[in-house]
Amino acid sequence: MLNKTLQAAFLALTLAGVTACATQESGEPSSASEQQLFELHHDDGRIYVFDDFDMYRAAVEGNKPTYHQNRIGAGPNGETLVFGLDKDQSKQRSIDFINIYTGDQELEGSFYGELKRDNRIYIAETLEDFHSVREAEAIYHFNLIGDGPDGETLVFIQNGDTKGKPADALIAKYKKLYGK
């Protein structure tokens, strides 16, 4: 009996170690630990919002999302918000990233957001900074002119707590996302 108990404990520890190694080696945040939002202000007068980087980049290239949820007139200047969804999300009544975006659900964990408009990409590490730049220019920011994937200016948003500090961690997140 003791031998089976030890074997079970060893197996449990081994599996836990394999899981921990797999998580650490991938370097990718789990969906529970970091919420990502991508907002694209399109020439058609709509604002597209995604929680998936690949869908966002496809929309930047002109591909509209197959599945979406629209909120007509819900943008800051009366624009239609188009939330790009994957197939599974399209079957759900309540979608976490939309609820976080609209303030109907609390953000848990860390945040990374991009807002693309007017040949600029605004990059934020807080949901508050992400929302604030939609309505006004960021007071504190660090620019990399022409460093975006299509020559856009990258604007790394800072706030009262981060102003004057290097934006290295946020720049590193951006570069990792784009494979730079």
N, C-alpha and C positions, 0 to 999 in steps of 0.2 A: 504493500500500500504506500509506504513512504517513497519507494522508487517511482511509482506512478505520479505521486504528488510532485516530486522533484522534476520529473520529465515534463509535466504540465507547466510548472513554473519556468523551467528553462525555455520551453517552447514559447511561452508568453513573452518572456524577456527578449528572446531572439526576434520574434515578430515585431515587438515594439521598437527594437533597434533598427530593423529593416525599414519600418515606417518612418522613423526619425531621420535616418540617412537619406531616404528618398525625398523627404520634404526639404532637408537642408541642401542636398545637391542640386535640386531643381532651381532653387533660388527664387521661385515664383511665389508671390503671396497667395494665400488661399482667399477665396471670395469672402470669407468671414473676417479676415484680418485687414483687408484693404478694399475699399469701395472705389471703383474707377468710374468716372463720368466723362463723356466726350460730347461737346456741343458744337454744332456746325451751323453758322448763320449762312444760309444759302441765298443765292441770287434770286430765287423764286419767291422771296419774302417769308419763307418758313424757317423755323429753327428746328434742326434735327438733333435729337439727344440719344446717346447710346451708352450702354455699359460694356460694350464689346469693341475692342480696338480694331479688329479686322472689319467689322461692319462699318465703323466710323471711317476708316481709310477708304473703304469701297464707296461710301457716300461722298467723300472728298473727291474721288475720281468720277463722280457723276452717277453712280449706281444707287437708286432709291431702294430702301429696305423692302423686302417682300412682305414681311409682317410688320405692322405698325399700329400704334394707337395715337389718334389725333385729339388735340384739344384746341379747338378753334378759338382764336382771340385770346389765348392764355399767355402769350408772350408779353414782355415788358412794354412793347409798343403796339399791342394788339395782333402780333403775329400768331400764326398757327404753330403750336408745338407738335412735332411729329416724333414720337418715341419709337425708335427702331427696336424690334423684338426678334428673338430667335423663335423657332417653331414651338418649343416648349413654353416659352413665355406667352406666346399668342393664345394659349389655351387657359391661361390663368386669369382669374378675376382681379387679384391684387398682385402687383409686381413691385418687389422691393426697391429697385433702383428708381422707379418712378415716384414711389412714396417718399424716398429720401430726397429726391430732387425737388419735390413739391413741398417738403416740410411736414408731410403727414406721418413720417416715421423717423425716429432718431437714427443717426449714423452711429454705428458701432465699429470701432477699429480705426485704422488710418484712412487717409483719403488721397487720391491723385485725380486731378481734373485738367482737361484741356478745353479751351473755348477758342474756336477758329472763326475770325471775321476780319474783314478789311486787310487782308494780306498779313495778318498777325496771328500768332498762336499764343494765347495767354495760358500759362501753366500755374496751377495752384496746388498747395498741399493741405488746404483746409476748405471745407465746404463753404464757409462764410466768405473767404476770399474769392472762390469760384463764382458765387452769386453776386458779389459786390462789383466785379469787373464787368458784368453784363450791363449795368446801368451807368457806370462811370469809369473813367480811367483809373488805374491803380495808382495811388499816391506814391507808394514805395514799390520799386520793381528793379529788376536787373535785366537788361536787354542783350540779346545776341543777334545783331542785325544780319539778315540773310542766311541764318543757319538752319532754317526750317527745311523740311523735306522738299518743298517746292520753292525755296528761296524766301520764305516768309521770315519776318522778324519774330524771334522767340522772346516773349515777355514773361519772365519768372516773377510771379507776384509775391511781394513781401508785405508784412503788416507791421503794426507797432511793436510786436514782440521779435520779429525777425529782421527789421530794417537795419541796414549797415552790417549785417552778418553775411558771410559767404553763402551763396545759394547752391553750393556744391552738391548737397544731398539731393535736392530737387533736380538739378541738372543731370546727375547720375541716373535718377529714375527715368527721366526723359530719354536719355541716351540708351538705356537698357531696353526700353520699350521699342525704340526705333532700330535696335541692333547696331548701334554706333560704338 
